[in-house]
Amino acid sequence: MSAQSTPGPGTAGEPGGDGPRRRTKGRRRKPRSRHHKGLLIAAWTAAGIVVLGGTGVGYVYFKLNGNLESVDIDQVLGTDRPTRTDNGSQNILVLGSDTRSGGNGKLGGGTDDGSARADTAMILHVHEGHRKASVVSIPRDTLIDRPACTDSDGGSHPAASGVMFNSAYSTGGAACAVKTVESLTGIRMDHYLEVDFSGFQRLVDELGGVEVTTTQDIKDPDSHLYLEAGPHRLTGEQALGLVRTRHGVGDGSDLGRIQLQQAFLKALLEQVKDVDLFGDPKKLYDLADTATKTVTTDSGLGSVNSLMSFASGLKGIGASDMTMVTMPVVYDPADPNRVLLAKTKADQVWAALRNDRPIPGSATEGTATGEAEGVVN
């Protein structure tokens, strides 16, 4: 499986297009599986079922609602932002936080220094019609010019040049991370979602693990991950180790880790569509409870109702409907552990998202990619 570009089937001119489909007269199209949905989609649908059925409805609703944390990104950033698109698409910044505090300390492989970074960053672009999506991973080690920003507590942070991308989050939190991405891309982020270490692990465990096949041994003491080549059903701890490892496989770079993250995400989406979550009300509730405790959102998604509405618009998107790429970068000649934005090629990616078009293959040709592609299938 290619982590760089995996177009799905579609109509010519649409994301992942491979030509128009013909409909055979007299034959009915097979309906989509009701389980064909991603991790958060299952969680929010679970929440909806629990909320709408059974006794204690009010208690369950308010409990799940009370689990959620949100940040008013719009209020903090004000009006000095890219304009919203009106083509029916949406852009969501998804971050994985690597804070070492609380229950994350023993999972992160580091020390609690009171800070957190955007360990994983992805722009999820949902195309018009909500049947396809494009994902652009942003390497945390990219050296960028960070704009001046204000955090959610009103603190001001001056602009900085030549700093790592993930420092935006540790400097000014979610609002600064969003502003940095918008400055980098020229694209308005419609929503923000953040998931932490321990929550990710619990979600995978409550789904019963995720099946992957590794094509070589992976051994990384830092991520507590030891996998022999072959098929595995990863526990939450192993899955967390896989999406965080950078020393156990490939060239040890953040780019290789991104390839593993994208391959794992596709494996996760493939599995979730086959899990009968609707046959077990308790499992539905447990998953919804964990999911709402795990994520931090922008205020626009800061309620169970808002999340259910958002999720229902994504329920038709599966692994084959997603194109995944890494933001075009090149290795920094002054430091092999850092990368620099390949601006001309990156502009092709941002233009495609802005105009709700497929990301062209030429945008990632000749850029740095890492050496972990094909290690996980």
C-alpha positions as CSV (number, residue, x, y, z in Angstrom):
1,M,0.0,0.0,0.0
2,S,1.4,3.4,-0.9
3,A,1.3,5.9,1.9
4,Q,2.0,8.7,-0.6
5,S,-1.0,8.5,-2.9
6,T,-3.8,6.1,-2.9
7,P,-6.6,7.4,-5.1
8,G,-10.0,5.7,-4.8
9,P,-12.5,5.0,-7.5
10,G,-14.7,7.8,-8.7
11,T,-16.0,9.9,-11.6
12,A,-13.5,11.6,-13.9
13,G,-12.7,15.0,-12.7
14,E,-13.5,14.1,-9.1
15,P,-11.0,13.2,-6.4
16,G,-9.5,9.8,-7.3
17,G,-11.4,9.8,-10.6
18,D,-10.8,6.9,-13.1
19,G,-13.5,7.6,-15.6
20,P,-17.3,7.7,-15.6
21,R,-19.2,4.7,-14.2
22,R,-21.9,3.0,-16.3
23,R,-25.2,2.0,-14.7
24,T,-26.7,-1.3,-15.9
25,K,-30.3,-0.9,-16.7
26,G,-32.6,-3.0,-14.5
27,R,-30.0,-3.6,-11.8
28,R,-30.1,-2.0,-8.4
29,R,-27.0,-0.6,-7.0
30,K,-25.9,-2.4,-3.9
31,P,-26.4,-0.2,-0.8
32,R,-23.4,0.9,1.2
33,S,-22.7,-1.0,4.3
34,R,-24.0,0.8,7.4
35,H,-20.7,-0.1,9.1
36,H,-18.6,1.6,6.4
37,K,-17.3,4.4,8.6
38,G,-14.2,5.6,10.4
39,L,-13.2,5.5,14.0
40,L,-14.7,8.8,15.1
41,I,-17.8,8.2,12.9
42,A,-18.5,4.9,14.8
43,A,-18.0,6.7,18.1
44,W,-20.4,9.6,17.3
45,T,-23.0,7.3,15.8
46,A,-22.7,5.2,19.0
47,A,-23.3,8.3,21.0
48,G,-26.4,9.1,19.0
49,I,-27.9,5.7,19.5
50,V,-27.3,5.8,23.2
51,V,-28.7,9.4,23.4
52,L,-31.9,8.6,21.5
53,G,-32.8,5.2,23.0
54,G,-33.4,3.5,26.3
55,T,-33.8,4.9,29.8
56,G,-31.7,7.6,31.4
57,V,-31.4,9.4,28.1
58,G,-30.9,12.8,29.7
59,Y,-28.2,11.6,32.0
60,V,-26.3,9.9,29.2
61,Y,-26.5,12.9,26.9
62,F,-25.2,15.3,29.6
63,K,-22.5,12.9,30.6
64,L,-21.1,12.6,27.1
65,N,-21.5,16.3,26.5
66,G,-19.7,17.0,29.8
67,N,-16.8,14.8,28.6
68,L,-16.0,17.1,25.7
69,E,-13.4,19.9,25.8
70,S,-13.4,22.6,23.2
71,V,-11.4,25.7,22.2
72,D,-13.0,28.8,20.7
73,I,-10.6,29.1,17.8
74,D,-12.7,31.7,15.9
75,Q,-12.8,34.1,18.9
76,V,-9.0,33.8,19.5
77,L,-7.9,34.2,15.9
78,G,-10.5,36.9,15.0
79,T,-11.0,37.9,11.4
80,D,-7.4,38.0,10.1
81,R,-7.7,34.6,8.5
82,P,-8.2,33.0,5.0
83,T,-11.7,33.3,3.8
84,R,-14.0,30.3,4.0
85,T,-14.6,28.3,0.8
86,D,-18.1,27.9,-0.5
87,N,-17.6,24.9,-2.7
88,G,-19.1,22.4,-0.3
89,S,-15.8,21.0,1.0
90,Q,-14.4,21.2,4.5
91,N,-10.9,21.3,6.0
92,I,-10.1,19.9,9.4
93,L,-6.8,20.1,11.3
94,V,-6.3,16.9,13.2
95,L,-3.5,16.9,15.8
96,G,-2.1,14.1,18.0
97,S,-0.7,15.7,21.2
98,D,2.4,14.3,22.8
99,T,2.0,15.8,26.2
100,R,3.7,13.7,28.9
101,S,1.4,14.8,31.7
102,G,-1.2,12.6,33.5
103,G,-1.9,9.2,32.0
104,N,0.3,10.0,29.0
105,G,3.5,10.0,30.9
106,K,4.3,6.3,30.7
107,L,3.0,6.1,27.1
108,G,5.0,8.8,25.5
109,G,8.5,7.5,26.1
110,G,9.6,10.9,27.4
111,T,9.5,13.1,30.5
112,D,6.8,15.5,31.7
113,D,8.3,18.9,31.1
114,G,5.0,20.7,31.4
115,S,4.7,21.2,27.6
116,A,3.1,19.4,24.7
117,R,3.8,19.3,21.0
118,A,1.8,18.5,17.9
119,D,3.4,15.0,17.5
120,T,1.1,14.2,14.6
121,A,-0.5,16.7,12.3
122,M,-2.9,16.1,9.4
123,I,-5.1,18.3,7.3
124,L,-8.3,16.3,6.5
125,H,-10.0,17.7,3.4
126,V,-13.5,16.4,2.9
127,H,-14.4,16.9,-0.8
128,E,-17.8,18.2,-2.0
129,G,-20.5,15.5,-1.6
130,H,-18.6,14.0,1.3
131,R,-17.8,10.8,-0.5
132,K,-14.1,11.3,-0.8
133,A,-11.3,12.8,1.3
134,S,-7.7,13.9,1.0
135,V,-5.3,13.8,3.9
136,V,-2.0,15.8,4.0
137,S,0.4,14.9,6.8
138,I,2.6,17.8,8.0
139,P,6.0,16.6,9.2
140,R,6.6,17.8,12.8
141,D,10.3,18.4,12.0
142,T,9.6,20.9,9.2
143,L,11.4,24.3,9.7
144,I,8.9,27.1,9.2
145,D,8.3,30.7,9.9
146,R,5.7,30.8,12.6
147,P,3.3,33.8,12.7
148,A,2.7,35.9,15.8
149,C,-0.3,34.3,17.6
150,T,-2.5,34.6,20.7
151,D,-3.3,31.6,22.8
152,S,-6.7,30.7,24.3
153,D,-5.7,32.4,27.6
154,G,-5.0,35.7,25.9
155,G,-1.2,35.4,25.9
156,S,0.7,36.9,23.0
157,H,3.5,35.2,21.2
158,P,5.8,36.9,18.8
159,A,6.6,35.5,15.3
160,A,9.6,33.3,15.0
161,S,11.6,32.2,11.9
162,G,13.2,28.8,11.3
163,V,11.4,26.9,14.1
164,M,10.0,23.4,14.0
165,F,6.4,23.1,13.0
166,N,5.4,21.3,16.2
167,S,6.6,24.2,18.3
168,A,3.5,26.2,17.3
169,Y,1.3,24.0,19.5
170,S,3.7,24.1,22.5
171,T,4.0,27.9,22.1
172,G,0.4,28.9,21.9
173,G,-1.8,25.7,22.0
174,A,-4.5,24.9,19.5
175,A,-5.2,28.4,18.3
176,C,-1.5,29.0,17.4
177,A,-1.3,25.6,15.7
178,V,-4.4,26.5,13.5
179,K,-3.0,29.9,12.7
180,T,0.4,28.4,11.7
181,V,-1.3,25.9,9.4
182,E,-3.5,28.6,7.8
183,S,-0.4,30.8,7.3
184,L,1.5,27.9,5.8
185,T,-1.3,26.9,3.4
186,G,-3.5,29.9,2.8
187,I,-6.5,27.7,3.6
188,R,-9.1,28.3,6.3
189,M,-9.4,25.4,8.8
190,D,-13.1,24.9,9.3
191,H,-12.6,22.6,12.4
192,Y,-10.0,21.4,14.8
193,L,-9.7,17.9,16.4
194,E,-7.0,16.8,18.9
195,V,-6.4,13.3,20.3
196,D,-4.0,12.5,23.1
197,F,-1.8,9.4,23.7
198,S,-3.8,7.6,26.3
199,G,-7.1,8.2,24.6
200,F,-5.8,6.8,21.3
201,Q,-4.7,3.6,23.1
202,R,-8.1,3.1,24.8
203,L,-10.0,3.6,21.6
204,V,-8.0,0.9,19.8
205,D,-8.4,-1.5,22.7
206,E,-12.2,-0.9,22.9
207,L,-12.4,-1.7,19.1
208,G,-10.7,-5.0,19.8
209,G,-7.4,-4.1,18.3
210,V,-6.4,-3.5,14.7
211,E,-5.1,-6.1,12.2
212,V,-1.9,-5.2,10.3
213,T,0.8,-7.2,8.5
214,T,4.5,-6.1,8.8
215,T,6.9,-6.9,6.1
216,Q,9.9,-6.7,8.4
217,D,10.8,-6.8,12.1
218,I,10.2,-3.6,14.0
219,K,12.1,-3.2,17.3
220,D,12.0,0.2,19.0
221,P,12.6,0.3,22.8
222,D,11.8,4.0,22.9
223,S,8.2,3.3,21.6
224,H,8.0,0.0,23.5
225,L,7.4,-1.8,20.2
226,Y,8.6,-5.3,19.2
227,L,6.9,-6.9,16.2
228,E,8.2,-9.7,14.1
229,A,7.5,-9.7,10.4
230,G,4.0,-11.1,9.7
231,P,0.3,-10.6,10.7
232,H,-0.6,-9.0,14.0
233,R,-3.7,-7.8,15.8
234,L,-2.3,-4.7,17.5
235,T,-3.3,-3.8,21.0
236,G,-3.8,-0.1,21.9
237,E,-0.3,0.1,23.3
238,Q,1.3,-1.6,20.2
239,A,-0.7,0.6,17.9
240,L,0.5,3.7,19.7
241,G,4.0,2.4,19.5
242,L,3.6,1.9,15.8
243,V,2.3,5.4,15.0
244,R,5.1,6.9,17.1
245,T,8.1,4.8,16.2
246,R,10.8,6.5,14.2
247,H,13.9,4.5,15.2
248,G,12.6,0.9,14.7
249,V,12.2,0.9,11.0
250,G,13.3,2.7,7.8
251,D,15.6,5.7,8.0
252,G,14.6,6.7,11.5
253,S,13.0,9.9,10.2
254,D,9.7,11.6,10.9
255,L,8.8,11.1,7.3
256,G,9.1,7.3,7.7
257,R,6.9,7.5,10.8
258,I,4.3,9.4,8.7
259,Q,4.2,6.5,6.2
260,L,3.5,4.1,9.1
261,Q,0.8,6.4,10.5
262,Q,-1.0,6.6,7.1
263,A,-0.8,2.8,6.6
264,F,-2.2,2.2,10.1
265,L,-5.0,4.7,9.5
266,K,-6.1,2.9,6.3
267,A,-5.9,-0.5,8.1
268,L,-8.1,1.0,10.9
269,L,-10.7,2.3,8.5
270,E,-10.8,-1.1,6.7
271,Q,-11.4,-2.9,9.9
272,V,-14.0,-0.6,11.5
273,K,-16.4,-1.1,8.6
274,D,-16.5,-4.8,9.4
275,V,-17.1,-4.4,13.2
276,D,-20.6,-4.9,14.3
277,L,-20.7,-2.1,16.8
278,F,-24.5,-1.8,16.6
279,G,-25.0,-5.3,18.0
280,D,-23.6,-4.4,21.5
281,P,-25.2,-1.3,23.2
282,K,-22.7,-1.4,26.0
283,K,-19.8,-1.4,23.6
284,L,-21.4,1.5,21.8
285,Y,-21.7,3.5,25.0
286,D,-18.1,2.7,26.2
287,L,-16.7,3.7,22.8
288,A,-18.7,7.0,22.8
289,D,-17.7,7.7,26.4
290,T,-14.0,7.1,25.6
291,A,-14.1,9.1,22.4
292,T,-15.7,12.1,23.9
293,K,-13.1,12.0,26.7
294,T,-10.3,11.7,24.2
295,V,-10.8,14.6,21.9
296,T,-10.5,18.3,22.1
297,T,-12.4,20.2,19.4
298,D,-13.0,23.7,18.2
299,S,-16.2,25.2,19.7
300,G,-18.1,24.4,16.5
301,L,-17.8,20.7,17.3
302,G,-18.0,21.1,21.0
303,S,-21.2,19.2,21.7
304,V,-22.5,15.7,21.1
305,N,-25.1,17.0,18.7
306,S,-22.5,18.9,16.6
307,L,-20.2,15.9,16.5
308,M,-23.0,13.6,15.4
309,S,-24.0,15.9,12.7
310,F,-20.4,16.3,11.5
311,A,-19.8,12.6,11.6
312,S,-23.0,11.7,9.7
313,G,-21.7,13.7,6.8
314,L,-18.6,11.5,6.7
315,K,-20.1,8.1,7.1
316,G,-19.7,7.2,3.4
317,I,-15.9,7.7,3.4
318,G,-13.8,4.5,3.7
319,A,-10.2,3.7,3.2
320,S,-10.5,3.3,-0.6
321,D,-12.0,6.8,-0.7
322,M,-9.0,8.5,0.8
323,T,-5.9,9.9,-0.8
324,M,-3.0,10.4,1.6
325,V,0.2,12.4,0.9
326,T,2.9,14.0,2.9
327,M,3.3,17.8,2.6
328,P,6.1,18.2,0.0
329,V,9.4,18.8,1.7
330,V,13.1,18.4,1.1
331,Y,15.9,17.5,3.6
332,D,17.6,20.5,5.2
333,P,21.2,20.5,3.9
334,A,22.3,22.0,7.2
335,D,20.7,19.4,9.4
336,P,19.6,15.9,8.1
337,N,17.1,15.7,11.0
338,R,15.1,18.6,9.7
339,V,13.1,19.2,6.5
340,L,12.2,22.3,4.6
341,L,9.0,23.1,2.7
342,A,9.2,22.5,-1.1
343,K,7.1,25.6,-1.7
344,T,6.4,25.2,-5.4
345,K,5.2,21.7,-5.0
346,A,3.4,22.4,-1.8
347,D,1.5,25.2,-3.6
348,Q,0.1,22.6,-6.0
349,V,-1.3,20.7,-3.0
350,W,-2.8,23.8,-1.4
351,A,-4.3,24.9,-4.7
352,A,-5.9,21.5,-5.1
353,L,-7.5,21.6,-1.7
354,R,-8.6,25.2,-2.1
355,N,-10.3,24.4,-5.3
356,D,-11.6,21.0,-4.1
357,R,-9.7,19.1,-6.8
358,P,-7.6,15.9,-6.6
359,I,-4.0,16.4,-5.4
360,P,-1.8,16.0,-8.6
361,G,0.8,13.3,-8.5
362,S,3.4,15.8,-9.7
363,A,3.1,17.6,-6.3
364,T,5.0,14.9,-4.5
365,E,7.4,13.7,-7.2
366,G,11.1,14.2,-6.2
367,T,10.3,15.2,-2.6
368,A,11.6,13.6,0.6
369,T,9.4,10.7,1.6
370,G,11.2,8.5,4.2
371,E,11.9,4.8,3.9
372,A,9.0,3.0,5.7
373,E,6.6,2.7,2.8
374,G,5.3,-0.9,2.4
375,V,6.5,-1.9,5.9
376,V,2.9,-2.1,7.2
377,N,0.0,-3.4,5.1
